[in-house]
Amino acid sequence: MNLLENETLGVPHESAPTAAKGLFEGDTGVLPLEARRALCQLLAGPSVDMARHGLLWTALLRYETTLRSQLCELFLELVVDREAGVAFARQAETGELDTPVLLRSSPLTFIDTVLLLHLRQQLVEAEAHGLRAVVEEGALVDALSVYERNLSTDRAGFAKRVSAAIGKMKDNHVLDRLRGSEDRFEVSPTLKLLFSAEDVQALTQIYRELRGVEAVVEEYVDER
């Protein structure tokens, strides 16, 4: 849930930007360095995270109105969740306007989506207990194995798909490796904002039906 700007504690509010000395030759910008870096991080993606980008997060909150306006110039929307400590930019809903798409997108396979739903559930459960959502790579592989028959009878091929899906989550910082560990990762709070409750319900029902078909087939085979 997003909070109003005036409810943010401990972060000075921005005043109207005024012309400042350029940071480099020919610079006509008005934002200070950290605010510009926050804007760049929003554009590069996937997010500005309070835990990983402390200085950028503070600058983002202080200059939120200006950053939001600058993103609107590019047909982008700023999403800020102060409670989760995360912010990101996404394409604005522009209706029938013919607008360019600036943010790169990563197409999701079936197994990518299943993994995202699983990670989101892990995040929700951890937050309900006031904990960080930490997962192990081996446990993720086990969680996805129930869909193996839906995708392929080739066990090695399925393992490659799972590995690719987990790798995609790492590359996009949905999963961030914990220091000192090779196979344990923290799930990014951003994930909770990417899937609405309605999205999760709809997708979960589809995948339950797929697993139900598999269970019926297995029961039929066992009976024979």
Contacts in CASP RR format, 6 or more apart in sequence:
PFRMAT RR
TARGET T0000
AUTHOR 0000-0000-0000
METHOD contacts of the structure
MODEL  1
MNLLENETLGVPHESAPTAAKGLFEGDTGVLPLEARRALCQLLAGPSVDM
ARHGLLWTALLRYETTLRSQLCELFLELVVDREAGVAFARQAETGELDTP
VLLRSSPLTFIDTVLLLHLRQQLVEAEAHGLRAVVEEGALVDALSVYERN
LSTDRAGFAKRVSAAIGKMKDNHVLDRLRGSEDRFEVSPTLKLLFSAEDV
QALTQIYRELRGVEAVVEEYVDER
1 81 0 8 1.000
1 83 0 8 1.000
2 79 0 8 1.000
2 80 0 8 1.000
2 81 0 8 1.000
2 82 0 8 1.000
3 82 0 8 1.000
3 83 0 8 1.000
5 13 0 8 1.000
5 64 0 8 1.000
5 65 0 8 1.000
6 13 0 8 1.000
7 82 0 8 1.000
8 61 0 8 1.000
8 82 0 8 1.000
11 58 0 8 1.000
11 61 0 8 1.000
11 62 0 8 1.000
12 62 0 8 1.000
13 62 0 8 1.000
14 62 0 8 1.000
14 63 0 8 1.000
14 64 0 8 1.000
14 65 0 8 1.000
14 66 0 8 1.000
17 30 0 8 1.000
17 31 0 8 1.000
17 66 0 8 1.000
18 30 0 8 1.000
19 30 0 8 1.000
20 29 0 8 1.000
20 30 0 8 1.000
20 32 0 8 1.000
22 28 0 8 1.000
22 29 0 8 1.000
23 29 0 8 1.000
23 33 0 8 1.000
23 36 0 8 1.000
31 39 0 8 1.000
31 63 0 8 1.000
31 66 0 8 1.000
31 67 0 8 1.000
32 59 0 8 1.000
32 63 0 8 1.000
34 55 0 8 1.000
34 56 0 8 1.000
34 58 0 8 1.000
34 59 0 8 1.000
35 59 0 8 1.000
35 60 0 8 1.000
35 62 0 8 1.000
35 63 0 8 1.000
35 66 0 8 1.000
35 67 0 8 1.000
37 55 0 8 1.000
37 56 0 8 1.000
37 59 0 8 1.000
38 48 0 8 1.000
38 53 0 8 1.000
38 56 0 8 1.000
38 57 0 8 1.000
38 59 0 8 1.000
38 60 0 8 1.000
38 63 0 8 1.000
38 67 0 8 1.000
39 67 0 8 1.000
39 70 0 8 1.000
39 71 0 8 1.000
41 47 0 8 1.000
41 48 0 8 1.000
41 53 0 8 1.000
41 56 0 8 1.000
42 48 0 8 1.000
42 60 0 8 1.000
42 67 0 8 1.000
42 71 0 8 1.000
42 78 0 8 1.000
42 87 0 8 1.000
42 88 0 8 1.000
42 89 0 8 1.000
43 89 0 8 1.000
43 102 0 8 1.000
43 103 0 8 1.000
45 88 0 8 1.000
45 89 0 8 1.000
45 103 0 8 1.000
45 173 0 8 1.000
46 88 0 8 1.000
46 172 0 8 1.000
46 173 0 8 1.000
46 174 0 8 1.000
46 188 0 8 1.000
46 190 0 8 1.000
47 86 0 8 1.000
47 87 0 8 1.000
47 88 0 8 1.000
47 173 0 8 1.000
47 188 0 8 1.000
47 190 0 8 1.000
48 56 0 8 1.000
48 57 0 8 1.000
48 60 0 8 1.000
48 86 0 8 1.000
48 87 0 8 1.000
48 88 0 8 1.000
49 57 0 8 1.000
49 85 0 8 1.000
49 86 0 8 1.000
49 173 0 8 1.000
49 188 0 8 1.000
49 189 0 8 1.000
49 190 0 8 1.000
50 57 0 8 1.000
50 85 0 8 1.000
50 86 0 8 1.000
51 85 0 8 1.000
52 176 0 8 1.000
57 85 0 8 1.000
57 87 0 8 1.000
60 67 0 8 1.000
60 80 0 8 1.000
60 87 0 8 1.000
61 80 0 8 1.000
61 82 0 8 1.000
64 78 0 8 1.000
64 80 0 8 1.000
67 78 0 8 1.000
68 78 0 8 1.000
71 77 0 8 1.000
71 78 0 8 1.000
71 89 0 8 1.000
72 92 0 8 1.000
74 102 0 8 1.000
75 91 0 8 1.000
75 92 0 8 1.000
75 94 0 8 1.000
75 97 0 8 1.000
75 99 0 8 1.000
75 100 0 8 1.000
75 102 0 8 1.000
76 89 0 8 1.000
76 90 0 8 1.000
76 91 0 8 1.000
76 92 0 8 1.000
76 102 0 8 1.000
76 103 0 8 1.000
77 89 0 8 1.000
77 90 0 8 1.000
77 91 0 8 1.000
77 92 0 8 1.000
77 93 0 8 1.000
78 87 0 8 1.000
78 88 0 8 1.000
78 89 0 8 1.000
79 87 0 8 1.000
79 88 0 8 1.000
79 89 0 8 1.000
79 90 0 8 1.000
79 193 0 8 1.000
80 86 0 8 1.000
80 87 0 8 1.000
81 87 0 8 1.000
81 189 0 8 1.000
81 192 0 8 1.000
81 193 0 8 1.000
84 189 0 8 1.000
84 190 0 8 1.000
84 192 0 8 1.000
84 193 0 8 1.000
85 189 0 8 1.000
86 188 0 8 1.000
86 189 0 8 1.000
86 190 0 8 1.000
86 193 0 8 1.000
88 190 0 8 1.000
88 193 0 8 1.000
89 103 0 8 1.000
90 103 0 8 1.000
91 101 0 8 1.000
91 102 0 8 1.000
91 103 0 8 1.000
92 99 0 8 1.000
106 168 0 8 1.000
106 172 0 8 1.000
108 116 0 8 1.000
109 161 0 8 1.000
109 165 0 8 1.000
110 147 0 8 1.000
110 150 0 8 1.000
110 151 0 8 1.000
111 144 0 8 1.000
111 147 0 8 1.000
111 151 0 8 1.000
111 161 0 8 1.000
111 162 0 8 1.000
111 165 0 8 1.000
112 165 0 8 1.000
112 168 0 8 1.000
113 203 0 8 1.000
114 144 0 8 1.000
114 147 0 8 1.000
114 207 0 8 1.000
115 140 0 8 1.000
115 144 0 8 1.000
115 162 0 8 1.000
115 165 0 8 1.000
115 166 0 8 1.000
115 169 0 8 1.000
116 169 0 8 1.000
116 174 0 8 1.000
116 191 0 8 1.000
116 194 0 8 1.000
116 195 0 8 1.000
117 195 0 8 1.000
117 200 0 8 1.000
117 203 0 8 1.000
117 204 0 8 1.000
117 207 0 8 1.000
118 140 0 8 1.000
118 143 0 8 1.000
118 144 0 8 1.000
119 133 0 8 1.000
119 135 0 8 1.000
119 140 0 8 1.000
119 169 0 8 1.000
119 174 0 8 1.000
119 175 0 8 1.000
119 187 0 8 1.000
119 191 0 8 1.000
120 187 0 8 1.000
120 191 0 8 1.000
120 192 0 8 1.000
120 194 0 8 1.000
120 195 0 8 1.000
120 200 0 8 1.000
122 133 0 8 1.000
122 135 0 8 1.000
122 187 0 8 1.000
123 133 0 8 1.000
123 187 0 8 1.000
123 189 0 8 1.000
123 191 0 8 1.000
123 192 0 8 1.000
124 192 0 8 1.000
125 133 0 8 1.000
126 132 0 8 1.000
126 133 0 8 1.000
126 134 0 8 1.000
126 187 0 8 1.000
127 133 0 8 1.000
127 192 0 8 1.000
132 186 0 8 1.000
133 186 0 8 1.000
133 187 0 8 1.000
134 178 0 8 1.000
134 184 0 8 1.000
134 185 0 8 1.000
134 186 0 8 1.000
134 187 0 8 1.000
135 175 0 8 1.000
135 184 0 8 1.000
135 185 0 8 1.000
135 186 0 8 1.000
135 187 0 8 1.000
136 183 0 8 1.000
136 184 0 8 1.000
136 185 0 8 1.000
137 166 0 8 1.000
137 183 0 8 1.000
137 184 0 8 1.000
137 185 0 8 1.000
138 183 0 8 1.000
140 162 0 8 1.000
140 166 0 8 1.000
141 159 0 8 1.000
141 162 0 8 1.000
141 166 0 8 1.000
144 162 0 8 1.000
144 165 0 8 1.000
146 211 0 8 1.000
146 214 0 8 1.000
147 207 0 8 1.000
147 210 0 8 1.000
147 211 0 8 1.000
148 155 0 8 1.000
148 158 0 8 1.000
149 214 0 8 1.000
149 217 0 8 1.000
150 210 0 8 1.000
150 211 0 8 1.000
150 214 0 8 1.000
151 158 0 8 1.000
151 161 0 8 1.000
152 158 0 8 1.000
152 161 0 8 1.000
166 175 0 8 1.000
167 175 0 8 1.000
169 175 0 8 1.000
170 176 0 8 1.000
170 177 0 8 1.000
170 185 0 8 1.000
173 188 0 8 1.000
173 190 0 8 1.000
174 187 0 8 1.000
174 188 0 8 1.000
174 190 0 8 1.000
174 191 0 8 1.000
175 185 0 8 1.000
175 186 0 8 1.000
175 187 0 8 1.000
175 188 0 8 1.000
176 185 0 8 1.000
176 186 0 8 1.000
176 188 0 8 1.000
177 184 0 8 1.000
177 185 0 8 1.000
178 184 0 8 1.000
178 185 0 8 1.000
178 186 0 8 1.000
195 203 0 8 1.000
END
